[in-house]
């Protein structure tokens, strides 16, 4: 039986991915800040509930992340997949109005959190038998083009692309494959506002199409299904008619 850690598993993309992996037969560590939300995800697993282990974690805290991976090792003995999904954003205000605290919180969670989890995954995966595993980072279409008033989020997601490439390169010697999924407008609580209208690059406000989050979960399951000698380095899954190609 394979084991996965999904961060940010209490809602949205993380919840959908965790439930999809459970349906595929994985044991899944549900990691996130809110214990109640993790418990709700576990309940949604239904008959697969016995393979879901909620573990509260602050991905920006090295001690908390270390405890997450120790709990994984103690419960299941190994780790086959890490989905670095936990993330946050800042106020949608002009760059000069952002506080340093807001900037640091986004970078700490979205970038440093992914690094801390990746580092612990390397330590576990390189020493287990059979050796190796897979890491999937949740990038974003913002890893390539920004939305207005999104400097901290966009900068962190651009940096995730660099982390993905470095992990893919440095993981080779340990049979660790690393890839990135870049998602555009999955229908979650976070994107609900898009149906009413969001700010565009030309200053207008317009509604944007979304897609079922289960399509994202299916893509993650596909990436995870490959043998370790094959890898999806980057995949973009997006609402077909959203303003990405040609944005701005």
C-alpha positions as CSV (number, residue, x, y, z in Angstrom):
1,X,0.0,0.0,0.0
2,X,1.3,3.4,-0.9
3,X,1.3,6.4,1.5
4,X,0.8,10.1,0.7
5,X,1.0,13.4,2.6
6,X,-1.4,16.1,1.3
7,X,-0.9,19.5,2.9
8,X,-3.8,21.9,3.0
9,X,-6.1,18.8,3.0
10,X,-8.9,20.5,5.0
11,X,-10.5,22.2,2.0
12,X,-10.5,22.9,-1.7
13,X,-7.9,21.3,-3.9
14,X,-6.2,19.6,-1.0
15,X,-9.4,17.9,0.1
16,X,-10.3,16.8,-3.4
17,X,-6.8,15.4,-4.0
18,X,-6.7,13.6,-0.7
19,X,-10.1,11.9,-1.3
20,X,-9.1,10.9,-4.8
21,X,-5.9,9.3,-3.5
22,X,-7.8,7.5,-0.9
23,X,-10.1,6.1,-3.5
24,X,-7.0,4.9,-5.4
25,X,-6.0,2.9,-2.4
26,X,-3.4,5.2,-0.8
27,X,-3.1,5.7,2.9
28,X,-3.2,9.5,3.2
29,X,-1.9,11.8,5.9
30,X,-4.3,14.8,5.9
31,X,-2.1,17.7,6.9
32,X,-3.3,21.2,7.7
33,X,-3.8,24.0,10.3
34,X,-7.4,23.3,11.2
35,X,-8.1,20.0,13.0
36,X,-11.9,20.3,12.5
37,X,-11.5,20.7,8.7
38,X,-9.1,17.7,8.5
39,X,-11.6,15.6,10.5
40,X,-14.4,16.7,8.0
41,X,-12.2,15.6,5.1
42,X,-11.6,12.2,6.8
43,X,-15.4,11.8,7.3
44,X,-16.0,12.5,3.6
45,X,-13.7,9.5,2.8
46,X,-16.5,7.1,3.9
47,X,-15.3,3.5,3.6
48,X,-11.8,4.7,3.1
49,X,-11.8,6.6,6.4
50,X,-9.5,4.0,8.1
51,X,-6.7,4.9,5.7
52,X,-6.9,8.7,6.4
53,X,-4.8,10.1,9.2
54,X,-5.4,13.8,10.2
55,X,-2.3,15.5,11.4
56,X,-2.5,19.2,12.3
57,X,0.6,21.1,11.1
58,X,1.9,24.6,10.5
59,X,4.0,24.2,7.3
60,X,5.9,27.4,8.0
61,X,7.2,26.0,11.3
62,X,10.2,23.6,10.9
63,X,9.4,21.8,14.2
64,X,5.8,21.2,13.2
65,X,6.8,19.9,9.8
66,X,9.4,17.6,11.3
67,X,6.7,16.2,13.6
68,X,4.4,15.6,10.6
69,X,6.9,13.5,8.9
70,X,7.8,11.6,12.1
71,X,4.1,10.8,12.5
72,X,4.0,9.6,8.9
73,X,7.0,7.3,9.5
74,X,5.6,5.9,12.7
75,X,2.1,5.3,11.3
76,X,3.0,3.9,7.9
77,X,6.8,3.3,7.7
78,X,7.3,5.1,4.4
79,X,6.2,7.9,2.2
80,X,5.5,7.5,-1.6
81,X,4.0,10.8,-2.4
82,X,4.1,14.4,-1.1
83,X,1.6,16.9,-2.5
84,X,2.8,20.3,-1.4
85,X,-0.6,22.1,-1.6
86,X,-0.9,24.3,1.4
87,X,-1.1,28.0,0.5
88,X,-2.4,31.4,1.4
89,X,-2.8,34.8,-0.1
90,X,-2.6,38.5,1.0
91,X,-5.1,41.3,0.6
92,X,-5.7,42.2,-3.0
93,X,-4.3,45.7,-2.7
94,X,-1.8,47.7,-4.6
95,X,1.8,46.6,-4.0
96,X,2.8,49.8,-2.2
97,X,0.0,49.2,0.4
98,X,1.2,45.7,1.4
99,X,2.8,45.3,4.8
100,X,6.0,43.4,5.3
101,X,4.1,41.0,7.6
102,X,1.6,40.2,4.9
103,X,4.5,39.5,2.4
104,X,6.3,37.3,4.9
105,X,3.3,35.3,5.8
106,X,2.6,34.4,2.1
107,X,6.2,33.5,1.4
108,X,6.5,31.6,4.7
109,X,3.5,29.4,3.9
110,X,3.6,29.1,0.1
111,X,7.4,28.9,-0.4
112,X,9.2,28.1,2.8
113,X,6.5,25.6,3.8
114,X,6.9,23.7,0.5
115,X,10.7,23.7,1.1
116,X,10.4,22.4,4.6
117,X,8.1,19.6,3.5
118,X,10.3,18.8,0.5
119,X,13.4,18.6,2.7
120,X,11.7,16.2,5.1
121,X,10.4,14.1,2.2
122,X,13.9,13.8,0.8
123,X,15.3,12.7,4.2
124,X,12.6,10.0,4.5
125,X,12.4,8.9,0.9
126,X,16.2,8.4,0.3
127,X,16.6,6.1,3.3
128,X,13.4,3.9,2.9
129,X,13.2,0.6,1.1
130,X,12.3,0.5,-1.7
131,X,14.0,3.9,-2.0
132,X,12.5,7.0,-3.6
133,X,9.1,8.6,-4.0
134,X,7.4,11.5,-5.8
135,X,6.8,15.1,-4.8
136,X,4.1,17.2,-6.6
137,X,4.1,21.0,-5.9
138,X,0.9,23.0,-6.4
139,X,2.2,25.9,-8.5
140,X,-0.5,28.1,-10.1
141,X,-1.1,29.9,-13.3
142,X,0.3,32.7,-11.3
143,X,3.7,30.9,-11.5
144,X,3.8,32.3,-15.1
145,X,1.6,35.4,-15.2
146,X,0.3,37.6,-12.4
147,X,-3.1,38.9,-11.6
148,X,-3.4,42.5,-10.5
149,X,-2.5,43.1,-6.9
150,X,-1.0,39.7,-6.2
151,X,2.7,40.4,-5.7
152,X,3.4,38.1,-2.7
153,X,1.4,35.2,-4.1
154,X,2.8,35.6,-7.6
155,X,6.4,35.9,-6.4
156,X,6.1,32.8,-4.2
157,X,4.5,30.8,-7.0
158,X,7.3,31.8,-9.4
159,X,9.7,30.6,-6.8
160,X,7.9,27.3,-6.5
161,X,8.8,26.6,-10.1
162,X,12.5,27.0,-9.1
163,X,12.0,24.7,-6.2
164,X,10.4,22.1,-8.4
165,X,13.2,22.1,-10.9
166,X,15.8,22.0,-8.1
167,X,14.0,19.1,-6.4
168,X,13.7,17.2,-9.7
169,X,17.4,17.6,-10.3
170,X,18.6,16.9,-6.7
171,X,16.2,14.0,-6.3
172,X,17.6,12.0,-9.2
173,X,20.3,10.3,-7.2
174,X,17.7,9.2,-4.6
175,X,15.0,8.0,-7.1
176,X,12.9,11.0,-6.1
177,X,10.7,12.5,-8.9
178,X,9.4,16.0,-8.6
179,X,6.8,17.8,-10.6
180,X,4.4,20.7,-10.5
181,X,0.7,21.1,-11.3
182,X,-0.3,24.6,-12.3
183,X,-4.1,25.2,-11.7
184,X,-6.4,27.8,-13.2
185,X,-9.8,28.5,-11.7
186,X,-10.7,25.3,-10.0
187,X,-14.2,25.7,-8.4
188,X,-13.5,25.9,-4.7
189,X,-14.4,28.3,-1.9
190,X,-11.3,30.3,-2.7
191,X,-12.4,31.0,-6.3
192,X,-16.2,31.5,-5.6
193,X,-15.8,35.2,-6.0
194,X,-14.7,34.8,-9.7
195,X,-18.3,34.0,-10.6
196,X,-19.4,37.5,-9.5
197,X,-16.4,39.2,-11.1
198,X,-12.7,39.9,-10.4
199,X,-10.3,42.6,-11.4
200,X,-8.7,42.2,-14.8
201,X,-5.4,43.6,-16.0
202,X,-7.1,46.4,-18.0
203,X,-8.9,47.7,-14.8
204,X,-12.3,46.1,-15.7
205,X,-14.1,43.7,-13.4
206,X,-15.4,40.5,-15.1
207,X,-16.7,37.1,-14.1
208,X,-14.4,34.2,-15.0
209,X,-15.1,30.6,-15.9
210,X,-14.2,27.8,-13.4
211,X,-13.9,24.1,-13.6
212,X,-14.8,21.2,-11.3
213,X,-12.0,20.6,-8.8
214,X,-12.3,16.9,-9.3
215,X,-10.5,17.4,-12.7
216,X,-7.5,18.7,-10.7
217,X,-7.7,15.7,-8.4
218,X,-7.7,13.3,-11.3
219,X,-4.6,15.0,-12.8
220,X,-2.8,14.6,-9.5
221,X,-3.7,10.9,-9.4
222,X,-2.3,10.5,-12.9
223,X,0.9,12.2,-12.0
224,X,1.2,10.0,-9.0
225,X,0.5,6.9,-10.9
226,X,3.6,7.0,-13.0
227,X,6.6,4.8,-12.2
228,X,9.6,6.7,-10.8
229,X,11.4,6.4,-14.1
230,X,8.8,8.7,-15.7
231,X,7.7,12.1,-14.6
232,X,5.3,14.9,-15.4
233,X,7.6,17.9,-14.7
234,X,4.9,20.5,-15.4
235,X,1.2,20.2,-16.1
236,X,-1.3,23.0,-16.5
237,X,-5.0,22.2,-15.8
238,X,-7.3,25.1,-16.3
239,X,-10.9,26.3,-17.1
240,X,-10.8,26.3,-20.9
241,X,-12.2,29.8,-21.3
242,X,-10.5,31.6,-18.4
243,X,-8.3,34.6,-19.3
244,X,-4.9,33.0,-19.1
245,X,-3.6,32.7,-22.7
246,X,-3.7,36.4,-23.8
247,X,-4.1,37.7,-20.2
248,X,-3.4,41.4,-20.0
